[in-house]
Structure formats: structure tokens, C-alpha cells
Amino acid sequence: MRHESSFSLEYDTESAAAAVERSLRPEVGDIEGDRTVAALSRTGGVVELDIEATDLVALRAGQNTWLSLAGVAERSLTAETDAADE
């Protein structure tokens, strides 16, 4: 049995979504193991993240990993914006 989850990460601008996608893209296929696979896509200001796993424990771990990575990318954008405003 496969377990899946999908996340839509919406951003105020298309450029912010593109920056998050660029940050996550190198990790697709690199951090996955035998039990979890992730797919990433972007349409305009929305980044779509799909995670598939062989079991619920692997799905939860995959969700935690990918959402944490997205959070880091978002905080980096915020830090850049704050620095530019000063």
C-alpha cells in the first residue's frame, strides 16, 4: 500500500515561489530513500509538493523533511527582503 500527501505552498509573488522552488529542486531525488519519493512543481505563485511513501512513518518523516526545507527557503527570502529594506 502506498501513502501520499500533497502540499500547495502559496506565495505573494511568482518570483518568491520560483526562489523556493529553486532552493528545493536540487534535493528532489537526492534525499529520498527506499521508502519515500517526492515530486515538486510550480505554477505561478504556487509550489506543489507531492510526497509518496511505503508506510506512514516514512510519510511523516518525508513531510517533516520537505516542509522544514521549504521553511528554511522561506526564512531566507524574508531575511533578504528585510536586508534590502534597511
Legacy VTK file of the C-alpha trace (Angstrom):
# vtk DataFile Version 3.0
C-alpha trace
ASCII
DATASET POLYDATA
POINTS 86 float
0.000 0.000 0.000
1.234 3.500 -0.864
0.601 6.571 1.261
0.547 10.049 -0.233
0.277 13.665 0.768
0.244 16.864 -1.247
1.011 20.420 -0.198
0.324 23.672 -2.033
2.626 26.429 -0.844
1.272 29.827 -1.939
3.468 32.930 -2.156
2.667 36.595 -2.666
4.744 36.771 -5.830
5.750 34.430 -8.598
9.399 35.324 -8.002
9.149 34.207 -4.349
7.626 30.885 -5.426
10.349 30.477 -8.049
13.048 31.114 -5.428
11.588 28.475 -3.094
11.329 26.015 -5.977
14.975 26.662 -6.948
16.007 26.052 -3.346
14.153 22.738 -3.115
14.781 21.390 -6.632
18.352 20.067 -6.007
17.058 17.961 -3.110
14.493 16.068 -5.205
15.954 12.631 -5.810
18.924 13.381 -3.577
17.486 12.970 -0.070
14.950 10.296 -0.837
15.404 6.764 0.342
13.875 3.412 -0.481
10.642 4.304 1.296
9.867 7.889 0.233
9.677 9.785 -3.063
8.916 13.478 -3.572
7.869 15.490 -6.607
7.991 19.264 -6.971
6.298 21.619 -9.416
5.373 25.288 -9.634
2.611 27.202 -11.353
2.817 30.942 -10.921
2.982 31.758 -7.219
2.196 28.222 -6.030
4.729 25.482 -5.335
3.239 21.978 -5.303
4.940 19.311 -3.217
3.825 15.677 -3.510
5.210 13.034 -1.179
4.674 9.300 -1.567
5.817 6.657 0.906
5.567 2.951 1.514
4.398 3.385 5.122
3.020 6.064 7.418
6.237 6.514 9.393
8.163 7.227 6.196
5.396 9.579 5.016
5.576 11.585 8.255
9.368 11.755 8.043
9.157 12.892 4.425
6.599 15.564 5.277
8.756 16.856 8.126
11.846 16.967 5.928
10.278 18.721 2.955
8.248 21.213 4.955
11.330 22.052 7.033
13.334 22.665 3.853
10.564 24.887 2.490
10.534 26.795 5.785
14.267 27.443 5.554
13.861 28.717 1.993
11.005 30.996 3.094
13.007 32.404 6.010
15.900 33.090 3.641
13.578 35.088 1.388
12.303 37.062 4.357
15.849 37.788 5.533
16.836 39.002 2.056
13.768 41.234 1.869
14.406 42.670 5.329
18.042 43.393 4.465
17.048 45.131 1.229
14.579 47.343 3.127
17.262 48.654 5.510
LINES 1 87
86 0 1 2 3 4 5 6 7 8 9 10 11 12 13 14 15 16 17 18 19 20 21 22 23 24 25 26 27 28 29 30 31 32 33 34 35 36 37 38 39 40 41 42 43 44 45 46 47 48 49 50 51 52 53 54 55 56 57 58 59 60 61 62 63 64 65 66 67 68 69 70 71 72 73 74 75 76 77 78 79 80 81 82 83 84 85
